Amino acid sequence: MQLSHPVLRASLVAASLGVTSCGGGGGGSSSNPPPPPPPPVDERLAGGDLTVFLESSDAFENPAPNLDAVDEQRHRAGDTAFDDVFVTAPSPVNSGLGPVFNNTSCSGCHLNNGRGRPPDPGQQPLTLLLRTSIGNDVVSGPFAAQGYGTQLQGRAVFGADAEATFDLSYEVSSVMLADGTVVELRKPIYTIASGYTTFPAGMTLSARAAPPVFGRGLLEAVPEDSILALADESDADGDGISGRANFVTDAVSGVLLLGRFGLKANNARLIVQNAEAYQQDVGITNELLPTESAFAQTQDDGILDDPELEAGKLDAVTFYVRSLGVPARRNIGDEQVVAGQGLFESARCAACHVPQLETGDFPEEPILANQIIFPYTDLLLHDMGKGLADERDDFAASGSEWRTAPLWGLGLTPVVSGETLLLHDGRARSVLEAILWHGGEAQSARDAVLYMSTGDRAALLAFLASL
């Protein structure tokens, strides 16, 4: 251990030699100097020991720097599996695509490990999907729509039918800020243009753009008690913010667990989320979910090759996601950024986008354990108001509730993705647009931004760009 504090170092050396520290002149009572205060936490280290200092278009695609040689090899294997492009069975390599699917690989939706985007009008979605259901139970979750399940797949292999095609239009409105700036907002409207069979009555739709994948292992390692301590379901403190947990039935174990992944915190474990992505998004069965996504939808592929995912690849991809580096914060000493951080706090944005969390012991992957991280989320559900509501309940989450989105890496989104398309369906074309869509529990924070001076608003956006 290196000791840089001279008084503490001298005291410890004296103690090791059996020397008692006395007052000057001899005969005085012994006294030990107080230990030095702990060093301040470096907010640049958004992912603790997993932080990477890269600002290029591949900023979300790097291994964490705390991997040993064995883990680096595991990470590379997972990286390869994440990029695997699947093809129609039978094939000697990456076989089993479909029969219905949304994309052909993990990286096909998570471009550069970043965000998906809504389709252009007239096009079909590739990195955005539509969830569907015909009701919900708070314990068992959404009820599958007959013939369609809980997710619509818009592509199919030869000989099968895509489940549906979609039309997209936008409902446009404008908001005038206090300084006279006018911001145009657009609300996407998805309608089903065609389906392979009759749609059941009461079927709901919810568009979901793919979110970034880095940092999820750290969020998995945050102790449940730490997350529940942030909840205030009955708004006991009267601040208008009442975040609550979404407890979900794990699709594999059947156990009720704290949800922390997915846009409505509708998944508890990262490996299960990845298994569902393979099955639902790519149509690839796996060891945890060995039936086709089209099973019981009269579109089973008829090939007895399930599970289709090669043994070990689900674990490899899960480790890859867990061991990705988290991009560092930037410009933390910049005067405008510092001012913006204060405005973020005073506007009560940090009540939901909680800056700092700590991971606990995580024997499954020790690299994630005992890290101080800055994800800017509480992993809880919050009512975001009518403007963002999808009217699709998901376990305990209502149609207007969403999990607080982590903000780490936000400022690098345009670098990685080439554009800034935010919120659950990619409707917001800027951070400011995303803020102005906030309602419900976030209405007062949104209004605080609306009434900011031009300079204060610029400072707030500069702070958010530093994340």
The 8 nearest C-alpha neighbors of each residue, nearest first, counted from 0:
[[1, 2, 3, 8, 11, 4, 7, 12],
 [0, 2, 3, 8, 4, 5, 7, 11],
 [3, 1, 4, 8, 0, 5, 7, 9],
 [2, 4, 5, 1, 8, 7, 6, 0],
 [3, 5, 7, 2, 6, 8, 35, 9],
 [6, 4, 8, 7, 9, 3, 2, 10],
 [7, 5, 9, 8, 4, 10, 32, 11],
 [6, 8, 10, 9, 4, 5, 11, 34],
 [7, 9, 5, 11, 6, 10, 2, 4],
 [10, 8, 12, 6, 7, 11, 5, 13],
 [9, 11, 7, 13, 8, 12, 6, 14],
 [12, 10, 14, 8, 13, 9, 7, 15],
 [11, 13, 9, 15, 14, 10, 8, 16],
 [14, 12, 18, 10, 16, 15, 11, 9],
 [13, 15, 11, 17, 16, 12, 18, 10],
 [14, 16, 12, 13, 17, 11, 18, 10],
 [17, 15, 13, 14, 18, 12, 11, 19],
 [16, 18, 14, 15, 13, 19, 12, 20],
 [19, 17, 13, 16, 14, 20, 15, 12],
 [20, 18, 21, 17, 29, 14, 13, 30],
 [19, 21, 29, 18, 30, 22, 31, 13],
 [22, 20, 29, 27, 28, 19, 25, 23],
 [21, 23, 27, 25, 28, 24, 29, 20],
 [22, 24, 25, 21, 27, 26, 20, 28],
 [25, 23, 22, 26, 27, 21, 28, 20],
 [26, 24, 27, 23, 22, 21, 28, 20],
 [25, 27, 28, 24, 21, 22, 23, 29],
 [28, 26, 22, 25, 21, 29, 23, 24],
 [27, 29, 21, 22, 30, 26, 20, 25],
 [30, 28, 21, 20, 27, 22, 19, 31],
 [29, 31, 20, 28, 32, 21, 22, 19],
 [32, 30, 33, 29, 20, 10, 34, 21],
 [31, 33, 34, 30, 7, 6, 10, 35],
 [34, 32, 31, 35, 7, 36, 30, 6],
 [33, 35, 32, 36, 7, 31, 37, 6],
 [34, 36, 33, 37, 4, 7, 38, 32],
 [35, 37, 38, 34, 39, 33, 4, 7],
 [38, 36, 39, 35, 40, 34, 4, 41],
 [37, 39, 36, 40, 35, 41, 4, 34],
 [40, 38, 41, 37, 36, 42, 43, 371],
 [39, 41, 42, 38, 371, 44, 37, 43],
 [40, 42, 43, 44, 39, 45, 38, 47],
 [43, 41, 44, 40, 45, 328, 373, 331],
 [42, 44, 328, 327, 41, 45, 329, 331],
 [45, 43, 47, 42, 46, 327, 50, 41],
 [46, 44, 373, 372, 327, 43, 47, 50],
 [45, 47, 50, 372, 49, 325, 44, 48],
 [48, 46, 44, 372, 49, 370, 371, 50],
 [47, 49, 50, 65, 46, 370, 64, 44],
 [50, 48, 63, 46, 324, 47, 64, 325],
 [51, 49, 46, 325, 324, 44, 48, 47],
 [50, 52, 326, 324, 327, 325, 53, 49],
 [53, 51, 327, 326, 50, 54, 58, 328],
 [52, 54, 58, 51, 55, 326, 327, 57],
 [53, 55, 58, 52, 56, 411, 326, 57],
 [56, 54, 58, 57, 53, 414, 415, 411],
 [55, 57, 415, 414, 58, 54, 416, 111],
 [56, 58, 60, 55, 59, 111, 415, 61],
 [57, 59, 55, 53, 54, 56, 60, 326],
 [60, 58, 57, 112, 61, 213, 111, 113],
 [61, 59, 57, 58, 112, 111, 323, 62],
 [62, 60, 324, 323, 59, 63, 58, 57],
 [63, 61, 323, 324, 322, 64, 60, 74],
 [62, 64, 324, 49, 323, 65, 322, 66],
 [63, 65, 66, 49, 62, 51, 48, 324],
 [66, 64, 63, 48, 49, 67, 366, 62],
 [67, 65, 70, 64, 71, 63, 68, 366],
 [66, 68, 70, 69, 71, 65, 64, 72],
 [69, 67, 71, 70, 72, 66, 73, 74],
 [70, 68, 72, 71, 67, 73, 66, 74],
 [71, 69, 73, 72, 67, 66, 68, 74],
 [72, 70, 74, 68, 73, 69, 66, 67],
 [71, 73, 75, 69, 70, 74, 76, 68],
 [74, 72, 70, 76, 71, 75, 77, 69],
 [73, 75, 319, 71, 77, 72, 76, 70],
 [74, 76, 78, 72, 77, 73, 71, 79],
 [77, 75, 73, 79, 78, 74, 72, 80],
 [78, 76, 315, 316, 319, 80, 74, 79],
 [77, 79, 75, 81, 76, 80, 319, 74],
 [78, 80, 76, 82, 77, 81, 75, 83],
 [79, 81, 77, 83, 82, 78, 316, 76],
 [82, 80, 78, 105, 79, 83, 316, 77],
 [81, 83, 79, 80, 106, 104, 105, 84],
 [84, 82, 80, 81, 104, 85, 79, 93],
 [85, 83, 104, 103, 82, 86, 93, 105],
 [86, 84, 93, 103, 96, 94, 83, 104],
 [87, 85, 96, 94, 93, 95, 88, 84],
 [86, 88, 96, 95, 94, 89, 156, 90],
 [89, 87, 95, 94, 90, 86, 96, 302],
 [88, 90, 94, 87, 95, 91, 302, 86],
 [89, 91, 94, 88, 92, 87, 93, 86],
 [90, 92, 94, 93, 89, 88, 86, 95],
 [91, 93, 90, 94, 85, 86, 89, 88],
 [94, 92, 85, 86, 84, 95, 90, 91],
 [93, 95, 88, 90, 86, 92, 87, 85],
 [94, 96, 88, 87, 307, 283, 86, 97],
 [97, 95, 87, 86, 85, 282, 283, 94],
 [98, 96, 282, 99, 100, 156, 281, 155],
 [97, 99, 156, 155, 300, 96, 159, 282],
 [100, 98, 155, 97, 154, 152, 161, 282],
 [99, 101, 281, 152, 97, 282, 154, 280],
 [100, 102, 280, 152, 154, 153, 281, 125],
 [103, 101, 281, 100, 104, 280, 107, 125],
 [102, 104, 85, 84, 281, 107, 96, 101],
 [105, 103, 84, 107, 106, 83, 102, 82],
 [106, 104, 81, 107, 108, 82, 109, 103],
 [105, 107, 109, 108, 82, 104, 110, 81],
 [106, 108, 104, 105, 109, 110, 102, 103],
 [109, 107, 126, 106, 110, 115, 105, 209],
 [110, 108, 112, 106, 113, 114, 107, 115],
 [109, 111, 112, 113, 106, 108, 107, 114],
 [112, 110, 113, 109, 57, 60, 415, 59],
 [113, 111, 109, 110, 211, 212, 59, 60],
 [114, 112, 211, 111, 109, 110, 210, 416],
 [115, 113, 210, 211, 209, 109, 110, 116],
 [114, 116, 209, 126, 208, 108, 109, 127],
 [115, 117, 425, 126, 208, 127, 118, 420],
 [118, 116, 127, 425, 124, 119, 208, 424],
 [119, 117, 124, 122, 123, 120, 116, 125],
 [118, 120, 122, 121, 117, 123, 167, 124],
 [121, 119, 167, 122, 118, 168, 166, 123],
 [120, 122, 119, 166, 123, 167, 118, 165],
 [123, 121, 119, 120, 118, 124, 166, 167],
 [122, 124, 118, 165, 125, 121, 164, 153],
 [125, 123, 118, 127, 126, 117, 122, 128],
 [126, 124, 127, 102, 101, 123, 108, 118],
 [125, 127, 108, 115, 116, 124, 209, 208],
 [128, 126, 208, 124, 207, 125, 117, 209],
 [129, 127, 207, 206, 208, 130, 124, 126],
 [130, 128, 206, 205, 151, 150, 207, 204],
 [131, 129, 150, 205, 204, 149, 151, 206],
 [130, 132, 149, 204, 150, 203, 205, 129],
 [131, 133, 144, 143, 149, 142, 202, 203],
 [134, 132, 202, 144, 142, 201, 203, 143],
 [135, 133, 142, 141, 132, 136, 392, 391],
 [134, 136, 141, 142, 140, 392, 393, 137],
 [135, 137, 140, 139, 138, 394, 141, 134],
 [136, 138, 394, 395, 140, 139, 135, 393],
 [139, 137, 136, 140, 394, 248, 247, 395],
 [138, 140, 136, 248, 137, 394, 141, 247],
 [139, 141, 394, 136, 135, 137, 138, 393],
 [142, 140, 135, 393, 134, 132, 136, 143],
 [143, 141, 134, 135, 132, 133, 144, 140],
 [144, 142, 148, 149, 132, 145, 141, 133],
 [143, 145, 132, 148, 147, 133, 146, 149],
 [146, 144, 147, 143, 148, 199, 296, 198],
 [145, 147, 296, 148, 144, 295, 196, 297],
 [148, 146, 144, 145, 151, 149, 296, 150],
 [147, 149, 143, 144, 150, 146, 145, 132],
 [150, 148, 131, 143, 132, 130, 144, 147],
 [151, 149, 130, 131, 148, 129, 152, 147],
 [150, 152, 129, 130, 162, 153, 147, 163],
 [153, 151, 100, 101, 162, 154, 99, 161],
 [152, 154, 161, 163, 162, 164, 101, 151],
 [155, 153, 161, 100, 99, 152, 101, 156],
 [156, 154, 99, 161, 98, 160, 159, 100],
 [155, 157, 98, 159, 97, 158, 99, 87],
 [158, 156, 159, 155, 160, 98, 87, 97],
 [157, 159, 156, 160, 155, 98, 300, 298],
 [160, 158, 157, 156, 155, 98, 161, 298],
 [161, 159, 155, 162, 195, 158, 99, 154],
 [162, 160, 154, 155, 153, 163, 99, 152],
 [161, 163, 195, 194, 152, 153, 160, 151],
 [164, 162, 194, 153, 193, 161, 195, 165],
 [163, 165, 193, 192, 153, 191, 194, 123],
 [166, 164, 191, 192, 190, 189, 123, 167],
 [165, 167, 190, 189, 192, 191, 121, 168],
 [168, 166, 189, 120, 188, 190, 165, 187],
 [167, 169, 188, 187, 120, 189, 166, 170],
 [170, 168, 187, 186, 188, 185, 171, 167],
 [169, 171, 186, 185, 187, 172, 168, 188],
 [172, 170, 185, 184, 169, 186, 183, 173],
 [171, 173, 184, 183, 185, 170, 174, 186],
 [174, 172, 183, 182, 184, 181, 175, 171],
 [173, 175, 182, 181, 176, 183, 172, 184],
 [176, 174, 181, 180, 179, 182, 177, 173],
 [175, 177, 449, 180, 179, 178, 181, 174],
 [176, 178, 450, 179, 449, 175, 451, 452],
 [179, 177, 176, 180, 452, 453, 450, 451],
 [178, 180, 176, 177, 175, 181, 453, 174],
 [181, 179, 176, 175, 178, 182, 177, 174],
 [180, 182, 175, 174, 176, 179, 173, 183],
 [183, 181, 174, 173, 175, 184, 180, 432],
 [184, 182, 173, 172, 174, 181, 185, 171],
 [183, 185, 172, 171, 173, 182, 432, 186],
 [186, 184, 171, 170, 169, 426, 172, 187],
 [185, 187, 170, 169, 426, 171, 188, 184],
 [188, 186, 169, 168, 189, 185, 170, 426],
 [187, 189, 168, 167, 169, 186, 190, 170],
 [190, 188, 167, 166, 187, 165, 168, 191],
 [189, 191, 166, 165, 192, 188, 167, 168],
 [192, 190, 165, 193, 164, 166, 163, 189],
 [191, 193, 165, 164, 166, 190, 194, 163],
 [194, 192, 164, 163, 191, 195, 165, 162],
 [193, 195, 163, 196, 162, 164, 197, 192],
 [194, 196, 162, 160, 163, 161, 193, 197],
 [197, 195, 194, 198, 146, 162, 193, 147],
 [196, 198, 199, 194, 195, 146, 145, 200],
 [197, 199, 196, 200, 202, 194, 145, 146],
 [200, 198, 202, 145, 197, 201, 144, 133],
 [199, 201, 202, 198, 133, 144, 203, 197],
 [200, 202, 133, 203, 199, 134, 132, 198],
 [201, 203, 133, 132, 200, 199, 131, 144],
 [202, 204, 131, 132, 391, 133, 201, 205],
 [205, 203, 131, 130, 129, 206, 202, 391],
 [206, 204, 130, 129, 389, 207, 131, 391],
 [205, 207, 129, 424, 128, 130, 204, 208],
 [208, 206, 424, 423, 128, 127, 129, 209],
 [209, 207, 127, 424, 115, 116, 423, 425],
 [208, 210, 115, 114, 127, 109, 126, 108],
 [211, 209, 114, 208, 113, 212, 115, 109],
 [212, 210, 113, 114, 112, 213, 109, 209],
 [211, 213, 112, 320, 215, 210, 214, 113],
 [214, 212, 323, 215, 211, 320, 325, 59],
 [215, 213, 217, 216, 325, 218, 212, 321],
 [216, 214, 218, 217, 213, 321, 219, 212],
 [215, 217, 321, 219, 218, 214, 220, 320],
 [216, 218, 220, 219, 215, 214, 367, 358],
 [217, 219, 215, 220, 221, 216, 214, 358],
 [218, 220, 216, 217, 221, 215, 269, 268],
 [219, 221, 217, 358, 218, 361, 222, 359],
 [222, 220, 358, 218, 219, 359, 357, 223],
 [223, 221, 225, 224, 359, 220, 358, 226],
 [222, 224, 226, 225, 227, 221, 257, 228],
 [225, 223, 227, 222, 226, 228, 221, 229],
 [226, 224, 228, 222, 223, 227, 221, 229],
 [227, 225, 223, 228, 224, 229, 377, 222],
 [226, 228, 224, 230, 229, 225, 223, 244],
 [227, 229, 225, 226, 230, 224, 231, 223],
 [230, 228, 227, 226, 231, 377, 225, 242],
 [231, 229, 242, 243, 227, 228, 232, 241],
 [232, 230, 241, 234, 242, 233, 243, 235],
 [231, 233, 241, 243, 234, 242, 230, 235],
 [232, 234, 235, 231, 241, 236, 237, 242],
 [235, 233, 241, 231, 237, 236, 232, 240],
 [234, 236, 233, 237, 231, 232, 238, 241],
 [235, 237, 234, 238, 231, 239, 233, 240],
 [238, 236, 234, 235, 239, 240, 233, 241],
 [237, 239, 240, 236, 234, 235, 241, 440],
 [238, 240, 237, 440, 234, 241, 236, 441],
 [241, 239, 440, 238, 234, 242, 231, 350],
 [242, 240, 232, 231, 234, 233, 243, 239],
 [241, 243, 230, 381, 380, 231, 379, 232],
 [244, 242, 230, 232, 380, 379, 231, 241],
 [243, 245, 379, 380, 246, 227, 230, 257],
 [244, 246, 258, 395, 257, 264, 247, 396],
 [247, 245, 257, 256, 258, 255, 244, 395],
 [248, 246, 255, 256, 258, 394, 249, 265],
 [247, 249, 255, 254, 253, 139, 250, 138],
 [248, 250, 253, 254, 251, 252, 247, 255],
 [249, 251, 253, 252, 248, 271, 254, 266],
 [252, 250, 249, 253, 287, 271, 288, 254],
 [253, 251, 254, 249, 250, 248, 255, 287],
 [252, 254, 249, 248, 251, 250, 255, 139],
 [255, 253, 252, 248, 249, 256, 247, 251],
 [254, 256, 248, 247, 249, 246, 253, 257],
 [257, 255, 246, 247, 267, 254, 258, 248],
 [256, 258, 246, 267, 245, 247, 259, 244],
 [259, 257, 267, 264, 266, 245, 265, 246],
 [258, 260, 264, 267, 378, 266, 257, 261],
 [261, 259, 264, 266, 258, 267, 265, 262],
 [262, 260, 264, 263, 265, 266, 259, 402],
 [261, 263, 264, 402, 401, 423, 260, 265],
 [262, 264, 401, 402, 265, 261, 396, 380],
 [265, 263, 259, 258, 260, 261, 402, 262],
 [264, 266, 263, 258, 261, 247, 260, 393],
 [267, 265, 258, 260, 264, 268, 261, 259],
 [266, 268, 258, 259, 257, 256, 260, 249],
 [269, 267, 271, 270, 266, 272, 219, 260],
 [268, 270, 272, 271, 273, 317, 267, 219],
 [269, 271, 273, 272, 268, 317, 274, 314],
 [272, 270, 274, 273, 268, 269, 275, 251],
 [271, 273, 269, 275, 270, 274, 276, 266],
 [272, 274, 276, 270, 271, 275, 269, 277],
 [275, 273, 271, 277, 276, 272, 270, 278],
 [276, 274, 278, 272, 273, 277, 279, 271],
 [275, 277, 273, 280, 279, 274, 278, 272],
 [278, 276, 283, 281, 274, 275, 280, 279],
 [277, 279, 282, 283, 275, 284, 276, 292],
 [278, 280, 276, 282, 292, 275, 277, 281],
 [279, 281, 101, 276, 100, 277, 282, 278],
 [282, 280, 100, 277, 283, 102, 103, 279],
 [281, 283, 97, 278, 100, 279, 96, 280],
 [284, 282, 278, 277, 281, 307, 96, 95],
 [285, 283, 289, 306, 307, 278, 290, 288],
 [286, 284, 306, 289, 308, 288, 287, 307],
 [285, 287, 289, 288, 306, 284, 310, 308],
 [286, 288, 285, 289, 251, 274, 271, 284],
 [287, 289, 285, 286, 290, 284, 274, 278],
 [290, 288, 284, 306, 285, 286, 305, 287],
 [291, 289, 284, 288, 294, 292, 305, 306],
 [290, 292, 294, 293, 284, 282, 299, 278],
 [291, 293, 294, 279, 278, 282, 290, 99],
 [294, 292, 296, 291, 298, 299, 295, 99],
 [293, 295, 291, 299, 296, 292, 290, 298],
 [296, 294, 297, 293, 146, 299, 298, 292],
 [295, 297, 146, 293, 294, 298, 147, 299],
 [298, 296, 295, 299, 294, 293, 146, 300],
 [297, 299, 296, 293, 300, 294, 159, 98],
 [300, 298, 294, 301, 293, 297, 291, 98],
 [301, 299, 302, 98, 298, 97, 291, 159],
 [300, 302, 299, 303, 298, 304, 98, 291],
 [303, 301, 300, 304, 305, 88, 299, 89],
 [302, 304, 305, 301, 300, 306, 307, 299],
 [305, 303, 302, 307, 306, 95, 88, 89],
 [306, 304, 307, 289, 303, 284, 290, 285],
 [305, 307, 285, 284, 289, 308, 286, 304],
 [306, 308, 305, 284, 304, 95, 285, 283],
 [309, 307, 285, 306, 284, 310, 283, 312],
 [308, 310, 312, 307, 311, 285, 306, 313],
 [311, 309, 312, 308, 313, 286, 285, 314],
 [310, 312, 314, 313, 315, 309, 308, 316],
 [311, 313, 315, 314, 310, 309, 316, 80],
 [312, 314, 316, 315, 311, 317, 274, 273],
 [315, 313, 317, 312, 311, 316, 318, 270],
 [314, 316, 77, 312, 318, 313, 317, 319],
 [317, 315, 77, 319, 313, 318, 314, 81],
 [316, 318, 314, 320, 319, 315, 270, 313],
 [317, 319, 321, 315, 316, 320, 322, 314],
 [318, 320, 77, 74, 316, 322, 317, 321],
 [321, 319, 317, 318, 322, 323, 213, 316],
 [320, 322, 216, 318, 319, 323, 215, 317],
 [323, 321, 319, 320, 63, 318, 62, 324],
 [324, 322, 62, 63, 213, 320, 61, 321],
 [323, 325, 63, 62, 49, 50, 61, 51],
 [324, 326, 50, 46, 51, 214, 49, 213],
 [327, 325, 51, 50, 408, 52, 324, 58],
 [326, 328, 43, 45, 52, 44, 50, 51],
 [329, 327, 43, 466, 465, 45, 326, 44],
 [328, 330, 465, 331, 327, 43, 466, 464],
 [331, 329, 333, 332, 465, 336, 328, 462],
 [330, 332, 329, 333, 336, 337, 328, 465],
 [333, 331, 330, 334, 337, 336, 329, 335],
 [332, 334, 336, 330, 335, 331, 337, 338],
 [333, 335, 337, 336, 332, 338, 331, 339],
 [334, 336, 338, 458, 337, 333, 339, 461],
 [337, 335, 462, 339, 333, 338, 461, 334],
 [336, 338, 340, 334, 339, 335, 333, 341],
 [337, 339, 335, 341, 336, 340, 458, 334],
 [340, 338, 459, 458, 336, 342, 462, 341],
 [339, 341, 343, 337, 342, 338, 462, 336],
 [340, 342, 344, 338, 339, 343, 345, 337],
 [341, 343, 345, 339, 344, 340, 346, 459],
 [344, 342, 340, 341, 346, 348, 345, 339],
 [343, 345, 341, 347, 342, 346, 349, 348],
 [346, 344, 342, 347, 343, 341, 348, 349],
 [345, 347, 444, 343, 344, 348, 447, 342],
 [348, 346, 344, 345, 349, 350, 444, 343],
 [349, 347, 350, 343, 346, 444, 344, 352],
 [348, 350, 352, 353, 347, 351, 344, 354],
 [349, 351, 347, 348, 353, 352, 240, 344],
 [352, 350, 349, 353, 377, 348, 376, 403],
 [351, 353, 376, 375, 349, 350, 348, 354],
 [354, 352, 375, 376, 349, 351, 377, 350],
 [355, 353, 375, 373, 374, 352, 349, 376],
 [354, 356, 373, 372, 353, 374, 375, 357],
 [357, 355, 372, 371, 373, 358, 354, 221],
 [358, 356, 371, 370, 372, 221, 369, 359],
 [357, 359, 221, 369, 220, 370, 368, 222],
 [360, 358, 369, 368, 222, 221, 220, 361],
 [359, 361, 368, 369, 362, 358, 220, 365],
 [360, 362, 368, 363, 365, 364, 220, 359],
 [363, 361, 365, 364, 360, 368, 367, 366],
 [362, 364, 361, 365, 367, 360, 366, 368],
 [363, 365, 362, 366, 361, 367, 368, 318],
 [366, 364, 368, 367, 362, 361, 363, 360],
 [365, 367, 364, 368, 65, 66, 322, 49],
 [368, 366, 365, 217, 364, 220, 361, 370],
 [367, 369, 360, 361, 365, 359, 358, 366],
 [370, 368, 359, 358, 360, 357, 367, 371],
 [369, 371, 358, 47, 357, 368, 372, 367],
 [372, 370, 357, 47, 356, 358, 369, 355],
 [371, 373, 46, 45, 47, 356, 355, 357],
 [372, 374, 355, 45, 354, 375, 356, 46],
 [373, 375, 407, 405, 376, 406, 354, 372],
 [376, 374, 354, 352, 353, 405, 406, 373],
 [377, 375, 352, 405, 353, 403, 378, 374],
 [376, 378, 379, 353, 351, 352, 403, 226],
 [379, 377, 376, 403, 259, 402, 226, 380],
 [380, 378, 244, 402, 243, 377, 242, 403],
 [379, 381, 402, 401, 243, 242, 400, 244],
 [382, 380, 242, 400, 401, 383, 402, 379],
 [381, 383, 400, 399, 439, 384, 440, 401],
 [384, 382, 439, 438, 400, 399, 437, 440],
 [385, 383, 439, 438, 386, 382, 399, 387],
 [384, 386, 388, 387, 399, 383, 438, 439],
 [387, 385, 384, 388, 436, 438, 437, 383],
 [386, 388, 385, 384, 383, 389, 399, 436],
 [387, 389, 399, 385, 398, 390, 386, 384],
 [388, 390, 398, 391, 205, 399, 387, 204],
 [398, 391, 389, 388, 399, 392, 397, 203],
 [392, 390, 398, 389, 203, 393, 205, 397],
 [391, 393, 397, 398, 396, 135, 390, 394],
 [392, 394, 396, 141, 140, 395, 391, 135],
 [393, 395, 137, 140, 396, 138, 136, 247],
 [396, 394, 137, 245, 393, 397, 246, 392],
 [397, 395, 393, 392, 394, 400, 245, 263],
 [398, 396, 392, 400, 399, 395, 393, 391],
 [390, 397, 399, 391, 392, 389, 388, 400],
 [398, 400, 388, 382, 397, 384, 383, 390],
 [401, 399, 382, 381, 397, 396, 398, 380],
 [402, 400, 263, 380, 381, 262, 403, 382],
 [401, 403, 380, 263, 379, 264, 262, 378],
 [404, 402, 376, 378, 379, 401, 377, 405],
 [403, 405, 402, 376, 406, 352, 262, 378],
 [406, 404, 376, 375, 374, 407, 403, 352],
 [405, 407, 375, 409, 374, 408, 404, 466],
 [408, 406, 374, 466, 409, 405, 375, 45],
 [407, 409, 411, 466, 410, 326, 406, 412],
 [410, 408, 406, 412, 407, 411, 466, 464],
 [409, 411, 464, 466, 412, 408, 465, 463],
 [410, 412, 414, 408, 409, 413, 415, 54],
 [411, 413, 415, 414, 409, 410, 416, 419],
 [414, 412, 418, 417, 419, 416, 415, 411],
 [413, 415, 411, 56, 412, 417, 416, 55],
 [416, 414, 56, 412, 413, 417, 411, 57],
 [417, 415, 413, 418, 412, 414, 113, 114],
 [416, 418, 413, 414, 415, 419, 412, 56],
 [419, 417, 413, 416, 420, 412, 414, 428],
 [418, 420, 413, 428, 429, 412, 421, 417],
 [421, 419, 425, 428, 427, 418, 426, 116],
 [420, 422, 425, 427, 419, 426, 433, 428],
 [423, 421, 425, 424, 427, 426, 433, 420],
 [422, 424, 207, 208, 425, 262, 421, 206],
 [423, 425, 207, 208, 206, 426, 422, 117],
 [424, 426, 421, 420, 422, 427, 116, 423],
 [425, 427, 424, 421, 420, 186, 185, 428],
 [428, 426, 421, 433, 432, 420, 429, 425],
 [429, 427, 420, 419, 426, 432, 421, 430],
 [430, 428, 432, 431, 427, 419, 433, 420],
 [429, 431, 433, 432, 434, 428, 427, 421],
 [430, 432, 434, 429, 433, 435, 460, 427],
 [433, 431, 435, 427, 429, 434, 430, 428],
 [432, 434, 430, 427, 436, 431, 435, 429],
 [435, 433, 431, 432, 436, 437, 445, 430],
 [434, 436, 432, 437, 433, 445, 431, 449],
 [437, 435, 433, 434, 438, 432, 386, 387],
 [438, 436, 435, 434, 441, 383, 445, 442],
 [439, 437, 442, 384, 383, 441, 440, 436],
 [438, 440, 384, 383, 442, 441, 382, 437],
 [439, 441, 240, 442, 382, 383, 239, 438],
 [442, 440, 438, 444, 439, 443, 437, 445],
 [443, 441, 438, 445, 439, 444, 440, 437],
 [442, 444, 446, 445, 441, 447, 440, 346],
 [445, 443, 447, 346, 441, 446, 442, 347],
 [444, 446, 442, 448, 443, 447, 435, 437],
 [447, 445, 449, 443, 448, 444, 442, 450],
 [446, 448, 444, 450, 445, 449, 346, 443],
 [449, 447, 451, 446, 445, 450, 444, 456],
 [448, 450, 446, 176, 447, 451, 177, 445],
 [451, 449, 177, 447, 448, 446, 176, 452],
 [452, 450, 448, 456, 449, 455, 447, 453],
 [451, 453, 455, 454, 456, 178, 450, 177],
 [452, 454, 456, 455, 457, 178, 451, 177],
 [455, 453, 457, 452, 456, 458, 451, 459],
 [454, 456, 458, 452, 457, 453, 451, 459],
 [455, 457, 459, 453, 458, 454, 451, 452],
 [456, 458, 454, 460, 455, 459, 461, 453],
 [459, 457, 339, 461, 455, 335, 456, 460],
 [458, 460, 339, 456, 462, 461, 457, 342],
 [461, 459, 463, 457, 462, 458, 464, 456],
 [462, 460, 458, 464, 459, 336, 463, 457],
 [461, 463, 336, 339, 465, 459, 460, 464],
 [462, 464, 460, 465, 466, 461, 459, 410],
 [463, 465, 410, 461, 462, 466, 460, 409],
 [464, 466, 329, 462, 463, 328, 410, 330],
 [465, 328, 407, 410, 463, 408, 464, 409]]
